Structure formats: C-alpha cells, structure tokens
C-alpha cells in the first residue's frame, strides 16, 4: 500500500460568518494518499456551490476518503472518522475485495464511488447522499453486498441462539425498498407514508440497533433474513 503521508484539504471559507446564519452548504474534508489525487477531487468539488471545503472532518462533516485499495490502516481511518470524529464518510476506491465489503459498510460508510467513475457529478451526488444519511453504492457493489450477506445468513440459518433484530413489519417494508435503491420520497409514495414517517422509521431502527446508516441497516436486515 502507499507509504506517503496523507494530505487533507484546506479551507478558504468559514471565517467571518455571521452568528446565527445557517449555511445550507455541505462541509466536506478530502483525504487522499497523494497531492495529485487530493487536488483532483478538490478541483471537482470546488466548482459546486453546495460544497464547503474544510480542513478537517468532524461532526456534521462529510469526509471524502480516496484509496487505491483497502488495508487495515484504511479501515482504521474509516472507523475513526465515523465513530470517533462523528463525520459521515464517502469512500472513493479502486477496488474492494469480497472479504472487505462488509467491513467497509460496518465501519459506517454509506456511500462508495469507484475511482474510475469519480466525475464531479458522481462525487457531489455521493457527498449529498452521505450528508442526508442515505446510502449510495454502485449497482454492482450492491449486488455483491446482497450476495455476500445472503451467504452469511444461509450459513447461520438454524444455528441455536442466533440473534434476532426484532424488526417491525413496517421497518422491514422500508428497508426492502431502501435495498432496491429507492430514495425517501419514492419509499413514501410506495408505502403511502409521509416522508417524515419514513425518516422516523429509519431513524428509529438505526438508533435502536446502533447502525451507522442505511447501507448498514440493509446489511443487518439481510444478514438476519428479514429481506
């Protein structure tokens, strides 16, 4: 893996804002293994007014991490950013092995972008999804996740003492549609709920089960055989 020190974006904004003024932009900190990768991502994000580049990640911030491939140090960084710093994470990566996929989701990463697909539009789309707590996975990766979790569930089927999530029927209904890639408005329309109800259902189950985001919730539901 790369041995060079990681670099982080700097911000020319954030000072001198009036107290009490709500900034609708999404604060984003970019972390990359080399200056070229960092500057490439920063230059793409800088053109979009809804993005506010920051120097460091923290609560309420979206951390955009760029990796060629994953190793234990990269997973450790992901866990620290999400669990200790309280940021949401977007992972831009060249490849993910099957054995790493669930680790990434359970670290709290809800949005993943392949490096070869990391256009400005795709990066902003993933950042905005992460800021809302939504999942955003490439279609092929979502298929691999479903397949892998299904395999784990079949292997655990019939095992005595297997834990149960205790999901309510409407939670299962919502998660099934999340797994199909629907957003909050589409789920509300399908189930004849308000968008607030859908958000409350997701918030309730992720809080109760200590799940990081939608992708993590779907992984748990698949693992336990609810969907």
C-alpha positions in Angstrom: 0.0 0.0 0.0 1.0 3.6 -0.2 3.5 4.8 2.3 3.4 8.5 1.6 1.7 10.8 4.2 -2.0 11.6 3.6 -2.9 15.2 2.9 -6.1 17.0 3.6 -7.9 19.9 2.0 -7.6 23.4 3.4 -10.5 25.8 3.5 -10.5 29.4 2.5 -14.0 29.7 3.8 -15.6 29.5 7.2 -14.3 32.7 8.9 -16.3 35.8 9.4 -19.8 34.3 9.0 -22.5 36.0 11.0 -23.6 34.2 14.2 -26.9 32.5 13.8 -26.8 32.3 10.0 -27.4 28.8 8.7 -25.1 27.7 5.9 -27.0 25.3 3.5 -23.8 24.0 2.1 -22.4 20.6 3.0 -19.0 20.8 4.7 -16.5 18.4 3.1 -13.0 17.4 4.0 -11.0 15.4 1.4 -8.3 12.9 2.5 -6.0 11.4 -0.1 -2.8 9.4 -0.3 -1.1 11.9 -2.5 -1.4 15.6 -3.6 -2.5 14.8 -7.1 -5.4 12.7 -6.0 -6.4 15.3 -3.4 -6.2 18.3 -5.8 -8.2 16.4 -8.4 -11.1 15.8 -6.0 -10.9 19.3 -4.6 -10.9 20.9 -8.0 -14.0 19.0 -9.0 -15.8 19.8 -5.7 -14.8 23.4 -5.6 -17.0 24.2 -8.7 -20.2 23.3 -6.9 -21.7 26.0 -4.6 -23.4 23.4 -2.4 -20.0 22.2 -1.2 -18.0 23.9 1.5 -14.4 22.6 1.6 -13.0 22.2 5.1 -9.6 21.4 6.6 -10.7 18.7 9.0 -13.5 16.3 9.3 -15.8 16.3 12.4 -19.5 16.2 13.5 -21.7 17.3 10.6 -18.9 17.0 8.1 -18.7 14.6 5.1 -15.2 13.0 4.9 -14.3 12.1 1.3 -11.6 9.4 1.5 -9.7 8.4 -1.6 -7.9 5.0 -1.6 -6.4 2.8 -4.3 -7.2 -0.3 -2.4 -8.1 -1.1 1.3 -5.9 -2.4 4.0 -6.3 -2.4 7.8 -4.9 1.1 8.2 -7.5 2.4 5.8 -10.3 0.6 7.7 -8.9 2.1 10.9 -9.1 5.6 9.4 -12.7 4.9 8.3 -13.7 3.8 11.8 -12.0 6.7 13.5 -13.7 9.3 11.1 -17.2 7.9 11.6 -17.2 6.6 15.2 -14.7 9.0 16.9 -14.9 12.2 14.9 -18.7 11.9 14.2 -18.3 12.5 10.4 -20.2 10.8 7.6 -17.9 9.1 5.1 -17.7 8.7 1.3 -15.1 6.2 0.1 -13.6 6.6 -3.4 -11.7 3.4 -4.1 -10.2 1.5 -6.9 -11.1 -2.0 -5.7 -12.7 -3.8 -2.8 -12.2 -7.4 -2.1 -15.2 -9.6 -1.1 -13.8 -10.0 2.4 -13.6 -6.2 2.9 -17.1 -5.3 1.7 -19.0 -5.9 5.0 -16.1 -4.4 7.0 -16.5 -1.1 5.0 -20.2 -1.0 5.5 -20.0 -1.8 9.2 -17.3 0.9 9.6 -20.2 3.3 8.8 -19.5 4.1 5.1 -22.8 4.5 3.3 -21.5 6.0 0.0 -18.9 4.4 -2.2 -17.6 5.6 -5.6 -15.3 3.7 -7.9 -12.2 5.8 -8.7 -12.8 5.3 -12.5 -16.3 6.7 -12.1 -15.3 9.7 -9.9 -16.6 12.5 -12.0 -17.6 15.8 -10.4 -21.3 14.9 -10.7 -20.7 11.5 -9.1 -18.7 12.9 -6.2 -21.2 15.5 -5.4 -24.1 13.0 -5.7 -22.3 10.7 -3.2 -21.5 13.6 -0.8 -25.0 14.9 -0.7 -26.4 11.3 -0.1 -23.9 10.8 2.7 -24.9 14.2 4.3 -28.5 13.0 4.4 -27.6 9.7 5.8 -28.6 7.9 2.6 -26.8 5.0 1.0 -25.2 5.4 -2.4 -23.4 2.3 -3.7 -22.5 1.3 -7.2 -25.1 -1.2 -8.6 -22.5 -4.0 -9.0 -21.3 -3.4 -5.4 -24.8 -3.5 -4.0 -25.3 -6.8 -5.8 -22.1 -8.2 -4.2 -23.2 -7.0 -0.8 -26.6 -8.6 -1.0 -25.0 -11.9 -2.3 -22.4 -11.9 0.5 -24.8 -11.1 3.3 -27.2 -13.8 1.9 -24.4 -16.3 2.1 -23.6 -15.4 5.6 -27.3 -15.7 6.6 -27.6 -19.1 5.0 -24.5 -20.3 6.8 -26.1 -19.1 10.1 -29.6 -20.5 9.4 -30.7 -22.9 12.1 -27.9 -22.0 14.4 -29.2 -22.2 18.0 -29.2 -18.9 19.8 -29.0 -16.8 16.6 -29.8 -13.2 17.4 -32.9 -11.6 16.2 -33.2 -7.9 15.2 -36.8 -7.8 16.1 -37.7 -5.6 13.2 -41.3 -4.3 13.0 -43.2 -5.1 9.7 -43.1 -1.5 8.5 -39.3 -1.3 9.2 -38.9 -4.4 7.0 -41.0 -2.8 4.3 -39.0 0.4 4.4 -35.6 -1.5 4.4 -36.7 -3.7 1.5 -37.3 -0.6 -0.6 -34.1 1.0 0.5 -32.3 -2.1 -0.7 -33.9 -1.6 -4.1 -32.3 1.8 -4.3 -35.4 4.0 -3.7 -35.0 7.4 -2.0 -37.1 8.7 0.8 -39.8 10.3 -1.4 -40.1 7.2 -3.5 -40.4 4.9 -0.5 -43.1 7.2 1.0 -45.1 7.0 -2.3 -44.8 3.2 -2.5 -46.0 2.7 1.1 -48.4 5.6 1.3 -46.4 7.2 4.1 -45.3 10.7 4.6 -41.6 11.4 4.0 -41.4 12.3 7.7 -42.7 8.9 8.7 -40.1 7.1 6.5 -37.4 9.2 8.1 -38.7 8.4 11.6 -38.8 4.7 10.8 -35.2 4.8 9.6 -34.0 6.9 12.5 -35.8 4.7 15.0 -34.3 1.4 13.8 -30.8 2.8 13.2 -30.7 4.3 16.7 -32.2 1.2 18.4 -29.8 -1.2 16.7 -26.8 1.1 16.8 -26.5 1.1 13.0 -24.4 3.7 11.2 -26.5 4.5 8.1 -29.0 3.0 5.6 -26.5 0.7 4.0 -25.5 -0.7 7.4 -29.2 -1.2 8.2 -29.8 -3.1 5.0 -26.8 -5.3 5.6 -28.1 -6.2 9.1 -31.6 -6.9 7.7 -30.2 -9.1 5.0 -27.8 -10.9 7.4 -30.8 -11.7 9.7 -33.0 -12.9 6.9 -35.6 -10.1 7.0 -35.2 -9.2 3.4 
